[in-house]
Amino acid sequence: MTRRARTLVPGDPSAVAFARDRVITQVRAWGVPLDKEKQYAVKLVVSELVTNAILHAEGFISVGLYLNEERLLVVVHDSNPTLPRHRRPTTDDETGRGLALVGHFATRSGWEPTAGGKRVWAEFAVPAPFPAVRGEILRRRMKTTSHRAYITARPLRPSGWTVESRELDVTLLARVRAGLRRNDLVPV
């Protein structure tokens, strides 16, 4: 099953950080365990692809993510039909290294023309995502493992909290109260 996510960002330099953070947040939400090195590589590549789109195109830029088993595909679509080209920058040049960085950090990368511009993509080999646990299953497991104490904290009024308990385990309550500040709980 392929998981998909897409974000539209404006063609403004401030959008680079947003796109980069959005990609990492989505990959984490899918449960992909990225080590620091892989996370840095994904962030760098997203930054380069979005920056190139902002510099060479106008309007909104689409950043797409596709996760299939152990493969993450980042796709940036912009409105400029001119295909990217590799350059050989000199030591004094401030630009021209982006595609070389993408090629170095991504497993594979490329580009293709589209009807409305071009699509530039980079692929990463990533660890398999952790299996998702549905909320109801998790709640059932928690109820079966802690059957002696159910504690519910709810707002009593804007300035304080109250605790309701059923079949309250005294030692558990003591541990909960010790972990909170004295004014956080109203006596039962």
N, C-alpha and C positions, 0 to 999 in steps of 0.2 A: 504494500500500500504506500503510495506516495503522499507525503504531507506537503501542503502548499501554504505559502503566505506571501502577501504582496503589500508593499507600502509605496505610496506616492509621496515624493518629496519635491519641494520647489527648487528651481534652478538657482539657488542662493548658496554661497559658501557656508553659511551657518547650518545648512541641512546635512552636511557631511557627518558631523558628530551625531546628529539625530539618527541618520540611517545606520551608522555603525553600531550605535547602542541598541537600536531596534532589532537588528539582525542577531546580535548576541543574546538579547532577551528572548527572542523567538526560539532560537536554537536551544537555550536552556529550558524553555517551557516545553519543548518536545522531549526533554529528558536526555539530551545528548551530553555525555560527560566529556567536556573539552578540557584538556590540560592547559596550562598557561601558555605554552608554546603554540599550540594549535589555535587557541583563542586569539593570540597576538597576530598570527598569520591571517585568520579570517578578518579581523578588524582592519589590518593593513590593506588587504586586497579590496574590501568593501570601500575603504577610504579612497583608494586609488581609482577604482572604477567610477564611483560617484563624482569624485573631483574631475576626472576627465570628461564625464557627461556634462557637468556644470560649465566647464571651460569651453567646450566645443558645441554645445547645443543650447536651445532656448526652451523655456516652458518647464513643465513638470517632468520629473524623471521617475520611472517605475523601477523599484528594487524588488525582485522576486526571489523567493527561497523555495527550494524543493529538496525534501529529504526522502531518500529511498534506501532502506536498509542501512548500509554503511557508507553512504555517499551524500554529500551536501553540495547542492548546485546553487550558486549565487548568479542571478541574471539581472543586468542593468540595461534598461531600454531607454533610449533618448530619441529626440526628433531629428537629429542631424544624420543625413544619409551617408556622409563621408566616413569611410571605414578607417579605423585606427592604423597607424603604421609604426613600426619599430624605428627608433632613432638611435644614433650613436652620439650621445652628448659628450661634450668635452668637460674637463674638470671645472671650468668656469660656468657652465650652463646650470641654471636653476631648475629647469624642467627637462623632460624627456626620458626619465627613468621609470615611470609608472608601469608600463607594460612589461619591462624587464623584471620588476619586483613581483608583479602578478604571476609571470611565468615561473619565477623562482619558488614562490610560496604555495601556489596552487598545484594540485596534481595534474590537472589539464586546464587549458583556457583557450578561448577563441572568440570569434565574432562572426556575425552574419547580417546581411542587410534585411530589413523588413519593409513592409509597405509604408510605414510611417517614420522610418529612420533606420536605426540599427540596434542590434542586441549584442551586448558584450557579456561573456559569461566566464566563470571560473568554478572549477570543481575541486572538492576536498574529500579525501578519505577521512572519515570520522568513525569513532567507536559506535557500536550499536546503541541506540537509545534504551534507557531503562524502561521496562514495561510500565504503562500507566495503570494506576490503581484507582478504580472508580470510588467516589466518595461514599456511596452506600456500603460497599464492601469494607472499606476502612472503618466506618462507623460500627458495623456489625462486629468486626474483629476487636475493636476497642471495648465494646460492651461485654464481650465474652471474656476478655482478659482482665477487666476491672469490674467484676460484677458486684463487689461489696460497696462501692462508693460512686455516687453520681453527684458531682458538684456543678452547679450552674451559676455563673456570675452574670447578673444583669444590671443595667443602670437603674438605680432607685430614683435618683434625681440628678440634675447636671453636676452637682458637686460631690456625689458619693456613689458607692456601689453596695449591693447587698448580696448575700450568698444564700442560696436555697440548697437544702440537702435532703437526700432520701437514703436511709440505711447508711448513715455517715460513719465512716471509719475515722476514729479520733486521731490516730497517728497520721493519716493522710491529711486531715485538716491542719494539724500542727505543722506539717511540712509545707503545706500551701501558705499558711499564714507567715511562716518564717521567711518564705521567699518574697513576700510582699511588704511594702512599708506599712507601718502601723495604721495610718489613716486611710489606706485603700479599702479596708473591709469594715463593714458595719456589723456589730455583733449579732449573731443569729438569735 
